[in-house]
Amino acid sequence: MADKRDDARSKARLTSTSRRKGLRRRFLLFGATAGCMVLIGVASAAWLGSKATEINSELTSATHLIPSLKEELANDNAAGAEATVDELRAHTSAAKQAADDPLWTLASTIPGLGANFIAVAEVARSADDVSNLGLAPLVKVYSSLNWETLLPGSSGTDLRPLEAASPHISAAAHTVRLSADRLSQIDTTNLVRQVADPLTSARDQLQGLTGALDAAANASSIAPGMLGAQAPRNYLLIVQNNAESRASGGIPGALAVLTLDNGKLTLGTQSSAVDVGVMAPTIPVDPEQQQIYSARVGKFMQDVNLTPDFPTAARTAQAMWEKKYGQRVDGVVSIDPVALGHILDAIGPVKITHPELIALAGHELPTELSGKNIVKVLLSDVYAKIPNPKLQDAYFAGVAQETFAALSNGKGEAKGLLKGLTKGVEEGRVLVWSGLPMEQSVIGLYPLSGSITGPSVDPAQFGVYFNDDTGAKMDYYVKRTVQLIKACAKDGYEQTTVRVTSTNTAPSDAASSLPAYVTGGGAFGVAPGSVHTNVMVYGPSQATVQSAAVNGKKSSFAAQRHSNRPVGTLMVKLAPGESTTVDFAFGKIVQHAEPNLVVTPTVQDVKDVILPAEIPECGEQP
């Protein structure tokens, strides 16, 4: 029995020793494994850190090339632009390759942190798509186009390169739009700041590029047809006279038919708004606008643009021209003397060579017009030197003819001309309407259309428009400023006051020192030298115009609606030297975007008219 007990004790000791050795082995194995895992983790972190550094470095290098690319394109350096794009593609490709690393992809699955790896990878892939599928084909297309020969001229233009480029521009725009959409779907709420900030920046840049490329794609799709690539196009050219304000700029004065045949530009029949006469019966205008602006919109060519909605004015002008002359034009183009000045800044001075114009001007008006003197000559001097209204219109028409003749003869360079026209469009001085629904649907996407409703109008847009009620040319002397003054939201709705200040800068003796044709001579019940103006202020869709004040005192006004936008109207009367401030208060504004402002283009530079908005600091709304 004793021996058996000794054997049992011995076996127990052996078993215990074996167990301790097994535990030590397992512990060592676990420790080794854990150590390996730590080493792998450290190595992985280091690897991911190196990849993050590589992605950041490559994308930063790509970003730094953008200014050079812009400069090369601006200077027509096609070879330099292509080389820069190749370099840019190399950087974005390297960034994308780093983001496609298997370990980076695995890190994207880590709870909490994975979203940051996903976001960085999407930025890298989007940058590579934009450089390869967007910028590269665009630069290739750009270098294939001869911009000097694309502009209308007397000998015509080969529009085939532009037609061939259109699909490539559209494809590039589509690629960039898809990339922008991908980035916009990433929720930045839980991303670390080092990832969220660059993502937001990339998203904003892509959105801006998307808008520009969409515009280029749309322009390339309709421009050849509008320039007469398939068949000649006839457009009614309206020169608006800002000395007598109308909502879209000024009273229509000189008229002409502008013909484009495969890029060849010619000026055909010329007339004036007065010569078109009275429409009987009137041209139909929708009841809403007729109630605000009266039946005069459809009765007189001089009043088609009492409405600020240029498509309405253009359709009406088209119908009037056809009724008077039996010619149906394909569209309408409007321009004012300030925009003509922008064109002359680009093409250089235009000499007055037509014998009739020289005879009209005599020795009183300059024989050379430039961007520096054309506004004063056409909107002031001509009335002092040529007292006969019909001869004034003839002079206007002649100047337009001389300017477009210089254009058709290829005077000036393309980029300067495009810059001048672009400035005119941005200021609302150049407006275009097409009678073809497909083309107009594209034009209607942009401010060039002069629409007061639709996709070209920002959601929180306000509009301030002026219609002369003096029956004269006194708006040359009226200086205006317009400002938005926001208040803190109330009951979930935005509130904004639109402030319009007008000053009559005419001399105190205007009644005697200015021509009767300029002052009106009291013909319409307005004292010579004084100015009467109907001020119309539009608010955003669905909002309400709640009150109006003149010089701080509550005033009565007309409250109406145009395409679901509230419209407040009142008349401002100014004696020489007098200044008046009108405030329109708008409420129930459902749009929470920052508001923007559109105004009637006047003699003044638009940037001098629109003052910076006043925006209060508001706490959190309950």
C-alpha positions in Angstrom: 0.0 0.0 0.0 2.8 2.4 0.9 4.5 1.7 -2.5 1.2 2.5 -4.3 0.9 5.7 -2.4 4.5 6.7 -3.3 3.8 5.9 -7.0 0.7 8.1 -6.9 2.6 10.9 -5.3 5.3 10.6 -7.9 2.9 10.7 -10.8 1.1 13.7 -9.3 4.4 15.5 -9.1 5.2 14.6 -12.6 1.8 15.7 -13.8 2.1 19.0 -12.0 5.5 19.6 -13.4 4.3 18.8 -16.9 1.4 21.2 -16.5 3.7 24.0 -15.3 5.9 23.4 -18.3 2.8 23.4 -20.6 1.6 26.6 -19.1 5.0 28.2 -19.6 5.1 27.0 -23.2 1.6 28.4 -23.8 2.6 31.7 -22.1 5.7 32.0 -24.1 3.7 31.2 -27.3 1.1 33.8 -26.4 3.8 36.3 -25.5 5.5 35.6 -28.8 2.3 35.9 -30.7 1.3 39.1 -28.9 4.7 40.5 -29.5 4.4 39.6 -33.2 1.0 41.3 -33.3 2.4 44.4 -31.7 5.2 44.4 -34.1 2.8 43.9 -37.0 0.5 46.6 -35.6 3.4 49.0 -35.3 4.6 48.1 -38.8 1.1 48.4 -40.2 0.7 51.8 -38.5 4.0 52.8 -39.9 3.0 51.6 -43.3 -0.3 53.3 -43.2 1.4 56.4 -42.0 3.8 56.3 -44.9 0.9 55.8 -47.3 -1.0 58.7 -45.8 2.1 60.9 -46.1 2.5 59.7 -49.7 -1.1 60.5 -50.6 -1.0 63.9 -49.0 2.3 64.7 -50.7 1.1 63.7 -54.1 -2.2 65.5 -53.9 -0.5 68.6 -52.6 1.9 68.5 -55.5 -1.0 68.1 -57.9 -2.8 71.1 -56.3 0.2 73.3 -56.7 0.2 72.7 -60.5 -3.3 74.1 -61.0 -2.2 77.8 -61.0 0.4 77.0 -63.6 -2.2 75.2 -65.7 -4.5 78.1 -65.6 -1.8 80.5 -66.6 -0.7 78.3 -69.5 -4.3 78.1 -70.8 -4.8 81.9 -70.4 -1.6 82.5 -72.5 -2.5 79.9 -75.2 0.5 77.8 -74.2 -1.0 74.5 -75.3 2.3 72.5 -75.1 3.0 73.8 -71.6 -0.6 73.0 -70.5 -0.3 69.4 -71.9 3.0 68.9 -70.0 1.5 70.2 -66.8 -1.5 67.9 -67.1 0.9 65.0 -67.7 2.8 65.9 -64.5 -0.5 66.4 -62.6 -1.7 62.9 -63.8 1.4 61.3 -62.5 0.8 62.8 -59.0 -2.8 61.8 -58.8 -2.1 58.3 -60.1 0.5 57.8 -57.4 -2.0 59.0 -54.8 -4.7 56.7 -56.1 -2.2 53.7 -56.1 -1.3 54.4 -52.5 -5.0 54.6 -51.5 -5.6 51.2 -53.3 -3.0 49.5 -51.1 -4.5 46.3 -49.6 -3.6 47.3 -46.0 -5.3 50.7 -46.6 -8.4 48.9 -47.8 -8.3 46.7 -44.7 -7.9 49.7 -42.5 -11.1 51.0 -44.0 -13.0 48.3 -42.1 -11.8 49.4 -38.7 -14.9 50.5 -36.6 -14.8 54.2 -36.0 -11.6 55.0 -37.8 -12.4 53.2 -41.1 -14.5 56.1 -42.4 -11.4 58.3 -42.5 -9.5 55.8 -44.7 -12.5 55.5 -47.0 -12.8 59.3 -47.3 -9.1 59.7 -48.2 -9.3 57.0 -50.8 -12.3 58.6 -52.4 -10.5 62.0 -52.6 -7.5 60.3 -54.2 -9.7 58.4 -56.7 -11.7 61.5 -57.6 -8.6 63.5 -58.1 -7.2 60.8 -60.5 -10.5 60.6 -62.4 -10.6 64.4 -62.8 -7.0 64.6 -64.0 -7.3 61.6 -66.4 -10.9 61.8 -67.6 -11.5 65.5 -67.2 -8.5 67.8 -67.5 -6.5 65.7 -69.9 -9.2 65.5 -72.7 -10.1 69.2 -72.0 -6.6 70.4 -72.5 -6.3 68.3 -75.7 -9.6 69.8 -77.0 -8.5 73.3 -76.0 -5.2 73.0 -77.9 -7.1 71.8 -81.0 -9.2 75.0 -81.2 -8.1 78.2 -82.8 -9.9 80.7 -80.7 -9.2 83.6 -83.1 -11.1 81.9 -85.9 -14.0 80.7 -83.8 -15.4 84.2 -83.4 -17.9 85.5 -86.0 -16.4 87.5 -88.8 -17.0 88.9 -92.3 -15.5 85.8 -93.9 -17.2 83.1 -91.8 -15.9 80.6 -89.4 -15.1 76.9 -89.6 -17.3 75.6 -86.8 -16.5 71.9 -87.3 -13.7 71.8 -84.6 -16.1 73.2 -82.1 -18.8 70.7 -83.1 -16.2 67.9 -82.8 -15.1 69.1 -79.4 -18.6 69.2 -77.9 -18.8 65.4 -77.0 -15.4 65.5 -75.3 -16.3 68.5 -73.2 -19.6 66.9 -72.2 -17.8 63.7 -71.2 -15.3 65.6 -69.1 -18.1 67.5 -67.4 -19.9 64.2 -66.7 -16.8 62.7 -65.1 -16.2 65.7 -62.9 -19.9 65.8 -61.9 -19.8 62.1 -60.9 -16.6 62.7 -58.8 -18.2 65.7 -57.1 -21.3 63.6 -56.4 -19.2 60.8 -54.8 -17.5 63.2 -52.5 -20.7 65.0 -51.6 -22.2 61.7 -50.3 -19.4 61.3 -47.7 -20.6 62.2 -44.2 -17.9 64.4 -42.5 -19.6 64.4 -39.1 -17.3 61.7 -37.5 -14.2 62.3 -39.5 -11.0 63.6 -37.9 -10.3 67.2 -38.8 -7.1 66.3 -40.7 -9.4 64.4 -43.1 -12.6 66.4 -43.0 -11.0 69.8 -43.9 -9.2 68.6 -47.0 -12.3 66.7 -48.1 -14.5 69.8 -47.7 -11.9 71.8 -49.7 -11.8 69.2 -52.5 -15.6 69.0 -52.6 -15.9 72.8 -52.9 -13.3 72.9 -55.7 -15.0 70.1 -57.6 -18.4 71.8 -57.3 -17.0 75.0 -58.8 -15.3 73.0 -61.6 -18.5 71.1 -62.2 -20.4 74.4 -62.8 -17.8 75.7 -65.2 -17.6 72.5 -67.2 -21.4 72.1 -67.4 -21.5 75.6 -68.8 -18.8 74.8 -71.3 -20.5 71.6 -72.3 -23.9 73.4 -72.7 -22.3 76.2 -74.7 -20.5 73.9 -77.0 -23.7 72.0 -77.7 -25.8 75.0 -78.9 -23.2 77.5 -80.0 -22.5 76.0 -83.5 -26.3 76.0 -84.3 -26.8 79.5 -83.0 -23.8 80.7 -85.1 -25.5 79.3 -88.2 -23.6 76.1 -88.7 -26.6 74.2 -90.1 -28.6 77.2 -91.5 -28.4 81.0 -91.4 -29.8 82.5 -88.2 -31.4 85.9 -87.8 -31.4 87.7 -84.5 -33.1 90.9 -83.5 -30.5 93.2 -81.9 -31.9 95.6 -79.4 -29.6 98.4 -78.1 -31.0 99.5 -74.7 -30.6 103.1 -73.6 -29.8 103.3 -69.9 -30.6 107.1 -69.9 -34.3 106.1 -69.7 -34.4 103.1 -67.4 -36.4 99.9 -68.0 -36.3 96.9 -65.8 -33.8 95.0 -67.9 -31.6 98.0 -68.5 -32.9 100.8 -70.6 -35.6 101.8 -73.2 -35.1 100.0 -76.5 -33.7 102.4 -79.0 -31.8 101.2 -82.1 -32.9 97.9 -83.6 -31.2 95.8 -86.3 -31.3 92.3 -87.7 -28.0 90.4 -87.0 -27.4 87.5 -89.4 -25.0 84.7 -88.6 -24.3 82.2 -91.5 -21.7 79.6 -90.6 -20.0 82.2 -88.4 -20.2 85.0 -90.9 -21.7 88.1 -89.2 -23.7 90.7 -91.1 -26.0 93.5 -90.0 -29.2 93.7 -92.0 -32.4 95.8 -91.7 -32.1 98.6 -89.2 -34.9 100.4 -87.4 -35.8 101.9 -84.1 -38.4 101.2 -81.4 -40.3 104.4 -82.4 -40.5 103.2 -86.0 -42.1 99.9 -85.0 -45.1 101.9 -83.9 -48.2 100.9 -81.9 -49.4 97.3 -81.9 -53.1 97.0 -82.5 -54.3 94.7 -81.2 -51.6 94.4 -78.6 -49.3 91.4 -78.3 -50.6 89.0 -75.6 -48.7 89.1 -72.3 -49.6 86.8 -69.4 -52.2 88.4 -67.0 -49.8 88.4 -64.0 -47.2 90.5 -65.7 -49.8 92.7 -67.4 -51.3 93.5 -64.0 -48.0 94.6 -62.7 -46.6 96.4 -65.8 -49.8 97.2 -67.8 -50.7 96.4 -71.3 -48.0 98.7 -72.6 -45.6 95.7 -72.6 -47.5 94.3 -75.6 -48.3 97.6 -77.2 -45.0 99.5 -77.6 -41.5 98.2 -78.5 -40.2 100.9 -76.1 -42.0 99.1 -73.2 -41.5 95.4 -73.9 -38.9 95.4 -71.1 -40.9 97.1 -68.4 -40.9 93.5 -67.1 -37.6 92.3 -65.8 -38.2 88.9 -67.3 -36.2 89.0 -70.5 -37.7 85.9 -72.1 -41.1 87.7 -72.0 -39.7 90.9 -73.4 -37.8 89.0 -76.2 -40.8 86.9 -77.3 -42.9 90.1 -77.4 -40.3 92.0 -79.4 -40.0 89.0 -81.8 -43.8 89.1 -82.4 -43.8 92.9 -82.8 -41.0 92.8 -85.4 -42.7 90.1 -87.4 -46.0 92.0 -87.3 -44.3 95.2 -88.5 -41.8 93.9 -91.0 -43.1 90.4 -91.9 -39.8 88.8 -90.8 -39.6 86.2 -88.1 -36.3 86.3 -86.3 -34.8 83.2 -84.6 -34.0 85.0 -81.4 -33.3 88.3 -79.7 -30.0 89.7 -78.4 -29.9 92.8 -76.1 -26.9 95.0 -75.3 -26.4 98.5 -73.8 -23.8 101.3 -74.3 -21.8 100.2 -71.3 -21.5 96.7 -72.8 -20.5 98.2 -76.1 -17.8 100.1 -74.1 -16.5 96.7 -72.9 -16.3 95.5 -76.5 -14.5 98.6 -77.5 -12.0 98.1 -74.7 -11.2 94.8 -76.3 -11.2 95.7 -80.0 -9.9 99.2 -79.7 -11.4 102.5 -80.8 -13.9 102.6 -83.7 -13.6 105.5 -86.2 -16.8 107.1 -87.4 -16.5 106.8 -91.2 -20.1 106.7 -92.4 -20.8 110.1 -94.1 -24.3 110.3 -92.6 -22.9 109.8 -89.1 -20.2 112.4 -89.7 -22.9 114.8 -90.9 -25.0 114.1 -87.9 -22.2 114.6 -85.4 -20.9 117.7 -87.2 -18.0 119.1 -85.2 -19.7 118.6 -81.9 -19.3 114.9 -81.3 -16.1 112.8 -81.5 -15.2 111.0 -84.7 -13.6 108.1 -82.7 -15.5 106.1 -80.1 -13.7 104.1 -77.4 -14.6 102.3 -74.1 -13.8 105.5 -72.3 -16.2 107.9 -74.1 -19.0 105.9 -75.7 -21.3 105.9 -72.6 -21.1 109.7 -72.2 -21.5 110.3 -76.0 -24.5 108.0 -76.4 -26.3 108.7 -73.2 -25.6 112.4 -72.7 -23.8 114.3 -75.4 -25.9 113.1 -78.3 -29.0 114.7 -76.8 -27.2 118.0 -76.4 -25.8 118.0 -79.9 -28.5 116.4 -81.9 -31.9 117.8 -80.8 -34.1 115.7 -83.3 -35.1 112.3 -81.7 -35.2 110.5 -85.0 -31.7 111.7 -85.8 -30.6 110.6 -82.3 -31.9 107.1 -83.1 -30.1 107.2 -86.4 -26.9 108.1 -84.7 -27.4 105.2 -82.2 -28.0 102.8 -85.1 -25.0 104.1 -86.9 -22.6 103.6 -84.0 -23.9 100.1 -83.5 -23.3 99.4 -87.2 -19.8 100.8 -87.0 -19.0 98.7 -84.0 -20.3 95.4 -85.4 -18.6 96.2 -88.7 -15.3 96.3 -86.8 -16.2 93.1 -85.1 -17.0 91.3 -88.4 -13.8 92.5 -89.9 -11.9 90.7 -87.1 -10.7 93.7 -85.3 -9.3 92.9 -81.8 -8.3 89.6 -80.3 -10.6 86.8 -79.2 -9.7 86.6 -75.6 -10.1 90.3 -74.9 -13.5 90.3 -76.7 -14.7 87.2 -74.8 -13.6 88.9 -71.6 -15.5 92.1 -72.4 -18.6 90.1 -73.4 -18.3 88.0 -70.2 -18.2 91.2 -68.1 -21.3 92.4 -69.9 -23.1 89.1 -69.2 -22.1 89.2 -65.5 -23.5 92.7 -65.2 -26.8 91.8 -66.9 -26.0 94.1 -69.9 -25.9 91.3 -72.5 -29.0 89.1 -72.7 -29.9 86.4 -75.2 -33.1 84.6 -76.0 -33.6 81.8 -78.6 -36.9 81.0 -80.2 -35.9 77.4 -80.4 -37.1 75.6 -77.2 -34.1 73.3 -77.0 -31.6 76.1 -77.2 -33.7 78.3 -74.8 -33.8 75.4 -72.3 -30.0 75.6 -72.1 -29.8 79.4 -72.1 -32.4 79.4 -69.4 -29.9 77.7 -67.0 -27.8 80.8 -66.8 -28.1 84.6 -66.0 -27.5 85.3 -69.7 -31.2 84.5 -70.1 -32.4 87.4 -67.9 -35.1 85.2 -66.4 -36.7 86.0 -63.1 -37.7 82.4 -62.4 -36.3 79.0 -63.2 -32.9 77.3 -62.8 -30.9 80.5 -63.4 -32.4 82.1 -60.3 -30.7 81.4 -57.0 -33.2 80.2 -54.3 -32.7 83.2 -52.0 -32.5 85.8 -54.8 -33.7 89.3 -54.5 -34.2 91.6 -57.5 -34.4 95.4 -57.7 -35.6 96.9 -60.9 -36.2 100.5 -62.2 -38.7 101.8 -64.7 -38.6 105.4 -65.7 -41.9 107.4 -65.3 -40.5 110.7 -66.3 -40.7 110.1 -70.1 -37.2 111.5 -70.6 -33.5 110.7 -70.4 -32.8 111.8 -66.9 -31.5 108.4 -65.6 -28.0 109.4 -66.8 -28.0 111.7 -63.7 -29.5 109.3 -61.2 -27.0 107.4 -58.9 -28.3 104.4 -56.9 -27.2 102.0 -54.3 -28.9 98.8 -53.2 -28.3 96.8 -50.1 -29.7 93.7 -48.3 -30.1 94.0 -44.6 -30.7 90.7 -42.9 -32.4 90.2 -39.5 -32.3 87.2 -37.3 -34.7 84.4 -38.2 -38.1 84.5 -36.6 -40.3 81.4 -36.1 -38.0 79.5 -38.5 -38.3 82.0 -41.3 -35.6 84.4 -42.6 -36.2 88.1 -42.7 -34.5 90.6 -45.0 -34.9 94.3 -45.8 -34.0 95.6 -49.2 -32.7 99.2 -49.1 -32.6 101.3 -52.2 -31.1 104.8 -52.2 -31.5 107.1 -55.2 -29.9 110.5 -55.8 -30.7 112.9 -58.6 -27.3 114.5 -59.4 -28.6 116.8 -62.1 -27.6 120.4 -61.7 -29.9 122.7 -59.8 -30.6 124.6 -63.0 -31.3 121.4 -65.0 -34.7 122.8 -66.2 -32.8 125.4 -68.3 -29.3 124.0 -68.7 -30.3 120.6 -70.0 -32.1 120.0 -73.3 -35.9 119.6 -73.1 -35.6 116.2 -74.7 -33.5 115.1 -71.7 -35.7 116.6 -69.0 -38.9 115.8 -70.7 -39.8 119.5 -70.7 -42.8 118.8 -68.4 -44.6 116.9 -71.1 -45.7 114.1 -68.8 -46.5 116.2 -65.8 -43.0 115.9 -64.3 -41.2 119.2 -63.5 -38.1 119.6 -65.8 -35.0 118.4 -64.0 -37.0 116.1 -61.7 -37.0 112.3 -62.0 -39.9 109.9 -61.3 -39.0 106.2 -61.1 -41.1 103.1 -60.4 -39.0 100.9 -58.1 -39.9 97.2 -58.1 -38.4 94.9 -55.6 -38.7 91.1 -55.9 -38.2 88.6 -53.0 -37.5 84.9 -53.1 -40.2 82.4 -54.1 -43.0 81.9 -51.5 -41.8 84.8 -49.3 -44.0 87.9 -48.6 -43.4 91.6 -48.9 -44.6 93.0 -45.6 -44.0 96.7 -45.5 -42.3 99.6 -47.1 -40.8 102.8 -45.8 -39.6 106.0 -47.5 -36.8 107.9 -45.7 -37.7 105.9 -42.5 -41.4 106.6 -42.7 -44.0 103.9 -43.4 -45.3 104.2 -46.9 -48.1 102.6 -49.0 -47.0 100.4 -51.9 -48.4 97.9 -54.4 -47.9 94.3 -53.3 -48.2 91.7 -56.1 -46.8 88.4 -57.2 -44.8 87.3 -60.3 -44.2 83.6 -60.8 -44.8 83.0 -57.0 -42.2 85.7 -56.1 -43.5 88.7 -54.0 -43.2 92.1 -55.7 -43.3 95.4 -54.0 -43.6 98.6 -56.1 -43.7 102.3 -55.3 -42.7 105.5 -57.1 -39.7 107.6 -56.1 -39.7 111.3 -57.0 -36.5 113.3 -57.0 -35.9 117.0 -57.6 -32.3 118.0 -58.6 -29.9 117.3 -55.8 -32.5 115.3 -53.8 -31.9 111.8 -52.3 -34.4 109.2 -51.2 -34.1 105.9 -49.4 -36.7 103.2 -49.8 -36.9 100.1 -47.6 -38.9 97.0 -48.5 -39.2 94.4 -45.7 -39.6 90.8 -46.7 -40.6 87.9 -44.3 -41.8 84.3 -44.4 -38.6 83.5 -46.3 -38.2 79.7 -46.3 -34.8 79.7 -48.0 -31.9 79.6 -45.5 -29.2 80.0 -48.1 -27.2 83.3 -48.2 -29.3 85.7 -50.3 -28.0 87.3 -53.5 -29.0 90.4 -55.4 -29.7 91.3 -59.0 -30.3 94.9 -60.1 -31.2 96.7 -63.3 -27.9 97.6 -65.0 -27.6 101.4 -65.1 -25.0 103.8 -66.2 -23.1 103.0 -63.0 -20.8 100.1 -62.6 -22.9 97.3 -61.0 -20.2 96.9 -58.2 -20.8 100.5 -57.2 -24.6 99.9 -57.0 -24.7 96.7 -55.0 -23.3 97.3 -51.4 -22.2 94.5 -49.2 -25.0 92.9 -47.3 -25.5 93.5 -43.6 -25.7 90.2 -41.7 -26.3 90.1 -38.0 -24.8 87.7 -35.5 -27.7 85.5 -34.4 -27.9 82.8 -31.7 -29.3 79.4 -32.1 -33.0 79.4 -33.0 -35.3 77.3 -30.7 
